[in-house]
Amino acid sequence: MEASVLQGFLFVLQPLHFLFLFIGVAGGIVVGALPGLTGSVGIILLLPFLFYIDPATAMVMLCGMFCGAIYGGSISAILISTPGTPSAAATLLDGYPMCRQGKAGQAIGIATIASTSGGIISTFCLIFIAPELAHIALKFGPDEYFALMVFGLTIIGSVSGKSLIKGLISGCFGLMIALVGLDPMTGNPRYSFGIPNLMIGFSLLPVLIGLFAVSQVFVQIEEQAKGIKLPKQQISNFFPGLRQLLKLFKVIIPSSLLGTAIGVIPGTGGAIASFMAYNEARRFSKDPDSFGKGNPAGVAAPEAANNGTTGGAMVPLLTLGIPGDVVTAVMLGALLLIGVQPGPLLFKESPHIISAVFAGLLMANVLILVLGALSVRLFPLVLRIPPAILFPLIMGLCFIGSFSLANSAYNMFIALVFGVIGYIMNKSGFPAAPVILGVILGPIAEDNLGRALISAYGDWSCLIQSPISLFFYGIALASIVYSLKRKPGQHTHPHKATE
């Protein structure tokens, strides 16, 4: 294995191959930072060029785009409260408050270090334990997936802000949004009210852009009218001090491993992993009330987790030919187009491609650290653009990103509607993060619940027969009990709630 990785490095470090990797990473960061243009869009944009290079080089370039896009989403999340990718939705919960405190450079630095660490840790997991992880993933059936989603929904308690009740209402609203469209089991329309567009439901991307990006533009316009301005950003402290770094690595390492494990399970992805990591970081923090107000661990945990999914998602893709998330699904199509057939035989028939992937993923994450450090002084310059230019520019990118999902003006309208809803929620104290959790997890939970009941001929006891399912139900119950105990305690410290 060591010889294989070494051969991969000798391949990747050749000037031409390294140039393609650099283009992939840099392009991925740009694509990820633009609202609505996810890693899958970046890979699609690369497809015309992949036909003219050899498969191993194409794989290296795809790995660079994959990793760069996941990291790039954190930049816009921190600077303008607009997650460039769905997996960065948890990053803005503490990243944007840090930006408002004048710590944009520190927040981006923490995100960069956490992203690099998460990507490298997950790549080593891919290198050394890929077949074993793939076997574990194969044990997940519909009932196990449903139990995992139930646990995921308990995270609502950790991202509810000051009011658990309002958080639960927001989460239920997200689940209601997920119900709009066709029933996945029967094909009957639900809550479409005879409107054809509503029969396809609400796509995640326009809802995400509306709730976080468009609504934030409305909030910023209101604050500008009141004379409220962001403080000048401090860019001198990009790298945290040694003491803070050691403290953050207590969060980064377990979050990276959690992200890798979630990434291995097909059909999950970075958004689920980042919220789960955020939840666990807050649960085990000595000061959980500081989360959501600019806690550096609230940036490090989700960024380590969502970049940890990059190596994890490659496990089922390379070993079984099963994509782990949306981006790897597009990557699977790209591999087939360039003549690479993922699966167990790939390791035996094309070891040079596998070694190039291993080295490419490691070098891509190193490049993220280098490019992040070199560009950190440039990123906050976005905040110095006059509001009269910046706000229309952000709105334009939001609408372009929404339109690009299916070349549909309807998605632009959805982004605007949810922008208004997000603004009203913001002014009323209802958190937006639980809505996104409901929209993401609701359809997955419903689909797997239906599949589990169909395979068990309607016997509901099938949901509690698997040890894996019982494990997830147990930690879900523990998470609920923890949230209920923690929330009332906040009222005994009113001074902390107003910090």
Secondary structure, DSSP 8 states (H G I E B T S, - for coil): -HHHHHHHHHHHTSHHHHHHHHHHHHHHHHHHHSTT--HHHHHHHHHHHHTTS-HHHHHHHHHHHHHHHHHHHHHHHHHHS--SSGGGTTTHHHHHHHHHTT-HHHHHHHHHHHHHHHHHHHHHHHHHHHHHHHHHHHT--HHHHHHHHHHHHGGGGGGSTT-HHHHHHHHHHHHHHHHSEE-TTT--EES-TT-GGGGG---HHHHHIIIIIIHHHHHHHHHHHTT--------TT-S--HHHHHHHHHHHHHHHHHHHHHHHSTT--HHHHHHHHHHHHHHT-S-GGGTTS--THHHHHHHHHHHHHHHHHHHHHHHHS--SSHHHHHHHHHHHHTT---SHHHHHH-HHHHHHHHHHHHHHHHHHHHHHHHHTTTGGGGGGS-HHHHHHHHHHHHHHHHHHTTT-HHHHHHHHHHHHHHHHHHHHT--SHHHHHHHHHHHHHHHHHHHHHHHTTT-GGGGGSSHHHHHHHHHHHHHHHHHHHHHHHHTT-HHHHT-
